[in-house]
Amino acid sequence: DSDIVVRAEIAHNGEFVYDITITAKNTARAVMTLNKDGSIAGYEIKEPFDPKKEAEKAQQLVEQSRKDIESQRKKAAEKMNEIQQTFKK
């Protein structure tokens, strides 16, 4: 088990030949775009990649979804009660 994880992703796009994403755990993630002749068109350094952080983000999204669903369920139940009260009158 190493503290350094390097992951490379290569994606073909239209205008440029490749976008290469290189990720090194706890360092940084760089996205480099190459021209058709192989020269570097540009690059962007992004925040460090951390699998634990990514898992936390996913967990937060799941929790928020659960809260949203519960809120929608409560609103639907309240609306149903209103409708039932209308018919009882």
matplotlib code that plots the C-alpha trace (Angstrom):
import matplotlib.pyplot as plt

x = [0.0, 1.6, 0.8, 1.4, -1.2, -0.9, -3.8, -3.9, -7.0, -6.8, -9.8, -10.0, -11.8, -12.6, -10.4, -7.5, -6.2, -6.1, -6.9, -4.7, -5.6, -2.8, -3.8, -1.3, -2.8, -2.1, -0.3, -2.4, -4.4, -3.3, -5.3, -3.1, -4.5, -2.3, -2.5, -2.6, 1.1, 1.7, 2.6, 1.0, -2.0, -2.5, -2.8, -4.7, -3.8, -6.7, -7.1, -5.4, -7.1, -8.0, -10.1, -11.3, -12.4, -14.2, -16.0, -17.0, -18.4, -20.4, -21.7, -22.8, -24.7, -26.5, -27.4, -28.7, -30.8, -32.3, -33.1, -34.7, -36.8, -37.9, -38.9, -40.8, -42.6, -43.6, -45.0, -46.9, -48.4, -49.4, -51.0, -52.9, -54.2, -55.4, -57.2, -58.8, -59.9, -61.6, -63.6, -64.6, -66.3]
y = [0.0, 3.2, 6.9, 7.7, 6.8, 8.0, 7.6, 8.7, 9.2, 10.0, 11.4, 12.2, 15.4, 17.3, 20.4, 18.9, 15.4, 14.4, 15.6, 13.8, 13.8, 12.8, 12.3, 11.8, 11.2, 14.0, 16.1, 17.5, 16.6, 18.1, 18.2, 18.7, 19.3, 18.4, 19.9, 17.6, 18.0, 16.7, 20.1, 21.2, 23.4, 24.1, 22.6, 23.2, 22.2, 21.1, 20.3, 17.2, 13.9, 12.1, 8.9, 9.5, 13.0, 11.7, 9.1, 11.8, 13.9, 10.9, 10.2, 13.8, 13.6, 10.4, 12.0, 15.2, 13.0, 11.1, 14.4, 15.7, 12.6, 12.7, 16.4, 15.6, 12.7, 14.9, 17.6, 14.9, 13.6, 17.1, 17.7, 14.4, 15.3, 18.6, 16.8, 14.3, 17.2, 18.9, 15.7, 15.3, 18.7]
z = [0.0, -1.2, -0.4, -4.0, -6.5, -10.1, -12.4, -16.0, -18.1, -21.8, -23.6, -27.3, -28.2, -31.4, -31.6, -29.8, -30.0, -26.3, -22.8, -20.4, -16.7, -14.3, -10.7, -7.8, -4.4, -1.9, -4.5, -7.4, -10.4, -13.7, -16.9, -19.9, -23.4, -26.4, -29.9, -33.0, -33.5, -29.9, -28.4, -25.2, -25.8, -22.1, -18.7, -15.5, -11.9, -9.8, -6.1, -4.8, -5.4, -2.2, -2.3, 1.3, 0.3, -2.8, -0.6, 1.8, -1.0, -2.2, 1.3, 1.6, -1.6, -0.5, 2.9, 1.1, -1.2, 1.7, 3.4, 0.2, -0.3, 3.4, 3.0, -0.2, 1.5, 4.4, 2.0, 0.1, 3.3, 4.4, 1.0, 1.2, 4.7, 3.3, 0.5, 3.0, 5.2, 2.2, 1.4, 5.1, 5.1]

ax = plt.figure().add_subplot(projection="3d")
ax.plot(x, y, z, "-o")
ax.set_aspect("equal")
plt.show()
